[in-house]
Each structure stands twice: as C-alpha cells, then as structure tokens.
Amino acid sequence: MAPLNILICGGGIAGPAAAYWLSKLGHTCTIVERHPELRAHGQQIDIREQGVTVARRMGILDEVRRRAVDEEGTGFVDARGRMVAFFGRSGSEEHQSFTSEFEIMRGELCRILFEATSDRVEYRYGVTVDGFDPVGSRVRVTFSDGQAAEYDLLIGADGQGSRVRRTMSPDDSYRAFGVFCCYFNLPRNAHDEHSRFLLCSPGKRRVMATRWHSKDLGQGYLMTMSHADEMRKALQSQDSLVQRDLFARVFRGAGWQSERLVDEMRRAEDLYVFEALQVTTKPWSKGRVVLLGDAAHAPSFFTGMGTSLALVGAYVLAGELARHGDNVEAALDAYDTKLRPFVEETQQLAPGFPGIMYPDSLWAVRLTHWVLGFVAFAKLDKILGSLSRRLKPEGKKWKVPDYPELDAATDSLPAKS
C-alpha cells in the first residue's frame, strides 16, 4: 500500500504502540500530546495475558521485566491493620493474580514506547486536536494552537474522556459504575512493606489501598461508592480543592491508615480524580477517523486489562491496515470486527461486581474478609485458575491474530527529519 500520513492524538500507551507498528510499515506518523512534555508519570499498571503476547512481538517484554515493580503480592487488612488475606504475585504469564508478573509504572512503559519510536515518529507536545472534518478521502485537522493540516488517517488515542470520540460520535456511550477514585503519590515510611494492601471500610462503601514502587515513594488510592451526586459535581467543577475536601470528608475515620492517606492526599501535587467507566462506543471509526485504546473501549480498572487492550488494539489496527492495502475503510471495519469480541469479553464483569468489593455494613465487610481469607488459605485462587484453564476449550479464548505483514516489515527506515 502507499505510505499514509497519519496523525495520532494521544502520547500515552495506545498511541505510541500504534506508531511503533505503523512507522515500521513505512507510514509517516505524528503524535500530538496536550501535555507539555512526555508524560513519564502516573500510577502502577500491569500487562496481562494477550497483552504479554503483543509486548513480546514488539520486542519490549525484556525491557518491561527489567523495569518492573517488585511487588510481592496483594494483602487485605482490617480496620486495625491486621492481615486477613494475602495473595502472592503470580509466577507465570498464563495465570496472574491480583499482582501481575508484569507490574510496571505507567511512566516507565511510556518511556519504553517513546524510546522504541522516537527515531522515526514525530512527537509534538503542548498541542492537541481541536476539531476535524472529512475532505474527500482525507481528514482536515485543526489544532489547539490554531494550525491546521490534512492527513490520510486520524487515530484518537486520547483516553477515556476522548475529545476525538465525542466529536466523531456525539452520542457518547459509556457505562458508569458509581465508583469514584482518587489516586496520588505517597511518601514511603520505613515500616511500609513491599506489597499492595487494601482495606474495605463499612459505612460509606469505601476502599483504601497503598502500593510501593520504590524505596522512597508509593501510591495512595481512595475509592468509594457513596455520595454519588456530590462526587459528580466535584468532578465537573474541576476544582481540586473541592475534590480534596469531599474525599477527606468521606475517608476521615475509616480506620487503618485513613488519616495518613487523607493528609497526604490533601498535599499531593499529582492528584488524579475520576469516576470508573467502561466506554462502549459503536462503531470505532467514521471515515478516516478511528478510535484506539481507552478512547474506544476503556474497560475500567476493575478488569486490570486497560494496558493490555491498548497494546493489542494497536497491533490489530496496524495489522489490518497492512493486510487491506489501500482500502483504509475496509481495514478500519476489519479492526472493529476482529477486536470487538475481545473487548466485550474483557468488559464482562462477574455478577455483583464491583459492588461486592464495596460492602456497606460491618457484617458484609466481615463476610468479605472471611471469604478472602478462606480463598487465600486454601489457595483456591490458584486451584480455580488452573481448573478454569484446563476446562475452558482452547478455541473459546480470544487469541491474538497473526499478521505476517507486520513481521515482514523492515526496521531499516529513515529517521524523522
């Protein structure tokens, strides 16, 4: 196929992953990112199942291992900080527990993808897509700095709140869970163990968590299913002080390390507040505009598969573009057809979830602790995981497609000018 001039909106994970494959095929790729520099920060993420397969095909899996977070596992504690259940880190790519074998800080994965693409992909920071219109078989894009240009393809990889998606499809489709989250960095104390710990607290359907990715720094998480109307108003206000005050009011007195977490949340500089959503847009493309990653199908953090879906989606999109030659629209349709079953499978949550993880009454919290403790003690998570893999027909699990066209593409491309 003739080389395409491609604009990618979003410099996180999905966008650079797509640029990796597309530039390898000889296409000209430009990534615009609204932040003023590489967003080499963020919370802990992981790569699971099919995402591991794609990371291996990209040749970045060894580097992911090298930069991985050494998290020993996930523990659940009661209001006094006593351990009620502990699940160790998984020991294989196939079976991964609460803590994956491939835990990595978001910023580190962003750096890996940037390093793998920066010699042949143009990155433009501090600018984003302001609007776009079809022009024949191309798309004319207007940028936030007032400039405009035409491209053969616009890829919207600008996250859960994608502006590209809202412009392409005004009838924005998503599923809200009523779970409101606050993430922030947390200074580490000498007694903080190298695992993730969670507390389910009664009364306001609250969950608190800590994770530790370095000797000096960790992450704090405050999550609640209460005060939905107030939470949504605080999010819409985009007023950080209002958001901090509300989360402080909800979590004060929750037990365990609630006072410490609230105090650190109040003074954190990197606060990230959001409502857990699943994006369910159909279709993912219109003309020469296509959505990718969370912009197309955010699965919510409950699934643990957002990063993996981004990597897999980028691979499938590039593979279908390579396979369909100059018929770009057919490639975009095939990308949707091929990937959507995996997305729908991933977005399917267990009955009662996520509400079951946010118990309201004291007896419900105690029941949750008892169940978790029994599962951990009897190692039922490993037994059931192994049994599920053996009983599930091989053909039922979505497999990453093979694209010889991508394997055949040469890496000997001219560097960007």
N, C-alpha and C positions, 0 to 999 in steps of 0.2 A: 504494500500500500504506500501511497505518497505520504511523506512525513507531515504530521499535523502540528499546528501551532496551538498549544494547549495552555490554558490558564487554570491554575488550581488555587481556590480560595481557602486558605487554612494551612498553617505550617506546623500543625501538631504531630499526629501519628499517621492518620489515614492519608493526608495529602502527600507528605514526603514518601510514604510507602508506594503510592501510585506513581509518583515521579521517578522513583527508582526503576520500576519496570518500564514505564513509558519512555524514559530517556534512553534506556537500554535498547529499546526498539528503534531508536533514531528520531523520535519526536522531540520537538522543541518545547520545553516545559518551563513555565514561570510560576512561582509560588508567591502569592501575596499574603501577608500576615499582619493583622491590625496592631499587634504589639510592636514596640519599637526595636526589639531585638529577639534573638532566638529564645523561645520560652523554655529554657532549660531548668524548669522548676515544676512543682506540683507534687501530688501525693503518690503513695505507693500503688503500683498496678501489677498485673501479672499476665503472663501468656499461657494459654491453656489449649490442650487438645489440638484442633485443626490449626490454631494459630502457631503452635510449635512446628508443625509441618511446613508452613509457609516461611517462618523465620529461618528454618534450615535451608529451604530452597533459595532464600535470599543470601545465604552465607553469613548471617549475622548472629546465629544462635550461640556460637562460641563466645562472641563478644558480650552477648546478653548474660551468659553464665559468668563471665569474668567480672561484670559489673553488678551482679545480682545482690540483693539484700540478703544477709544471713539471718533470716527469721526462723527460729526453731519450731514454731508452731503457733496455735491459737488456743488461748485459755479463756474460760468463762469463770467469773468471780461473783461472789455475793456482795451485799452492801458493805460488809466489813472487810472486803478484800480477800476472803478465803476462796481458794480454788475449788470449784465444783466439777469442772471437766477440763480436760486438756487433749487436744488433737495435734499430734506431731506433723511436721512437714511431710508431704508426700515424697516417696522415694522413686517414683517413675514418671515418665511422660504420660502414660496412659491413665493412671489413677492419681488424681490430685485432690487433696483435701482442702480445708479452709485456707491453708497456706500452700501455695503452689511451689513447685521446684524452680519456677522461673519468675520469682518476685524481683521487681526492679523499680526504681524510682522513675516516675514519668519523665523527668528531665533527662535522665541518663538514656532512656530509649530515644528521646528526641535528638540527643546528641549523636547517637549511633546512626540514626537515619540521616541526619544532616551530613555527617562525615561520609556516608555512603553515596551521597548525591551532589554535594556542593561543587564538585569539579565539572558537572555538566548540567546543572539546574540553576536557574537564576532565582535568587531569593530577594524579595522586596519587602522590607519591614516598615511598619508605621503607616500602612495603607491597606485598604480592603475594597471589596466590591460594593458600590453604592447602588447600582442598578444595571439592567441589561435588557436588550431587545434583539429579536431574531433579524438577521439581514441575509436573506437567501439561505444558503447552506452554511452560514457562519453566525456568530453572535457578537453583537457590539456591546462592549462592557464600559460602563462609566465608573471611575474610581473615586474614592473618598477625597482625593486631592484635586479633583476636577478634571483630570486627564481622562482620555477615552481611547480605546483601541478595539480592533476586531480579532477574533480568534476562531479557530475551527471547532474548539470544544471548550466549554467551561465546566469544571468539576467543583461542585460545592462540598468542601470538606471542612466546613466551618462550625462543626459541633452541634450539640443538642438544640441550641437556640438559633440554628442556622438562618441567616438572613436570606441566603440564596434560596433555601427551601420555601420560606414564606413568600418570596417574590414569585417563584416558579409555581407554587401551589397555594393560593390564598386560603383554601380550606384546609388549614394545617391540622393534621391528625396525630394525636398522641393519647396515651393512657397515663393519667396521673394517679399515684398511689396514696397521696396524702401523707407522705413521709418527707419531713423537712430536715435538711442536713447542714451541718456547719463543720468545715474542715479547716485546720490551721496547724502551723508548726509548733512544736513543743520542746522547750529546753529539757535535756535529759539529766536526771539525778543519778547518783551512784547506785541506788538500790533498784533502778528500773531494769528489769530482766529483758533479755533479747527475744521476746515473743510478743504476739499480739494478745491483748486482754480486753474482754468485753463484759459489761455489766448491764443486765436488764433490770430496770428500776420500776417499781409499781407506782400507780397514782396518775402519771401523766404519759404513759406509754413511751418511756424513754430508754434509749440505749446509749451508753458511752463506751468509747474504745480508745486505746493507745497502741501505737506501733513504733518501733525503734529501728531506724535505718543507719545510724552512725553512732559513734561514741558520745557525741555532744547533742544530737538532735533527733527528735522523733515527730510523730504526728498525733494530733488530738482529733477526735470525732465526737460530735454531739448530734444525735438523731432522735426525732420524736414524731409521733402520730397525733399529737394534741395541738390545740389552738390553731386549727387549720386556717380559719378566716384571718386571724391576726398575722399568721405566718405569710400568707399570700400577699397581704397588704404590705408587710415589711419587705418582701422580695420585690414587689412592684415599685416601692418607693426608692429602691437602690440606695437607701440611706444606711450606711454601715453602722452608725451609732444606734439607730432604731433596731436593726437586726441583732446587734450585740446585746442590747438591753432585753430584748424579748427572749433570746436563748438563755441569758443569765437568769431571768425570772423563772423559766421553765426548769432549769437544771440545778439551781441552788438547793442544797439539802437532799440531793438524790442519793447520797451515800458514796462509799468508796473514795475516789479522788475527785469528786464533783467540784469541790471548792477550788482545788488546784486548776482543774480544766477550765472552769469558768473564768478564773483570774487570768490565765494565760490567753484564753480566747479574747478577753477584753483588750489586751495589749498587743495581740498578734498583728503583724503587718500584712500577712498573706491570707487573710480570711477569704474562704470560698463558701458561699451560702447558696443553696439551690433546693428545688423540690425534685424528688426522684420521679422520672418519667420514662415511658417507653414511646419512642417515635414509631408511628405505624403508617407512614405516608405511602400511598399508591397512586401512580407508579413512581419510580425513582428518576425518571427522565422526561424531558419535554423538548423536542427538537434537538438542539446541540448543547443542552444543559443537563447535567446528570449529578445526582447526589451520591455521597460516599461516606462511610463511617457513621458516626453518631448523627450527622445531618440527615442521613437516610433512614437509619434504623437503630437509634440508641436503645440498647436492651435493658438499661438500668443497672446500677451497681449490684443489685441482688444476684444477677446471673454470673458475675465475675468474668464476663466474656466480651466486654466492650473493646478491649485492645485486640483480642483475637479476631473479632468480627472486622475491625478496621484493616488488619493485615490481610485477612482472607479476601475481603471485598476488593481491596486494591489489586490483589493478584488476579481475581476473576475478571475485573473490569479490563485490566491490561491484556489478559489472555483472550478475551472475546474481541477486543479491538484488533488484536493481531490476527485472530482467526478469520474475521469477516472482511479484512482488507479495506477497501474504500467505502464500504457500506456501513457508515458510522451508526446510523439509526438502528440498523439490524443488530449491530454489536451491543448497543445500549439495551435493546429489548432482551437479547440473549443473556446479558449480565443480570438483569432483573429476574428472568425465568430461572437461571441457574442458581442464583444465590438466595432467592427468597425462601425456599424451603428450609435452608439452614437457619436463616434469620427467624422464621416463625417457630422452628423447633427450639431455638435458643431463648426466645422471648416467652416461651410457655413456662409459667411458674407452677410450683406444686400447689395443690388445693390449700387454701387458708393462708398462703404466703402473699405478702410479707407480714400480715397482721399477727401471725402466730409468734413472730420474733419480737413483737412489741406488746407483751402482756400488760394488762391494766391492773388487775388485782394482785394482792400478795399471794393468794393461793395459786394463781396462774403462774406467777414468777417461780414459786417453789416447784410447781409441777414441771415447768420448763427446765429448771435446774436438775430435777430428778431424772428426767428423760435424757438430757445431755450427759449427765454423769453415768447413767447406765450404758448408753451407747459407747462412751469413751472407755469405760471399764471393760466392757465385753468386746471391745474392738469391732462393734457392729458396722461402723462406717467402712472399715476395710473389707469385712466379710461381705456386706451387701454390695459394695462397689465391685468386688471380684465376681460375685454371683451375677450381678447385672450385666457385666461384660461377657460372661460365658453364655447367659441365656438369651441376650439380645442378638437376633440374627445379624450377621455381618452386613447384609445388604440394607438393613434398616438405618444404620448410622450414616449421616451425610459425610461423604468423602470429598476431600479437596480434589478438584478436577486436575487432570494433567494437561499442560499446554506445551507441547514440543516447540511451538513457535517462540515461546519465551526462553526455553533452554538453548535454542539455536541462535538467539540474538547475540550480537557481538558486544563485548565491553570496550572495544577499541574505538571509542567515539571521541570526536574533538571536544576539548573542554569548552566551557562557556566563554564567550568573548568579554 
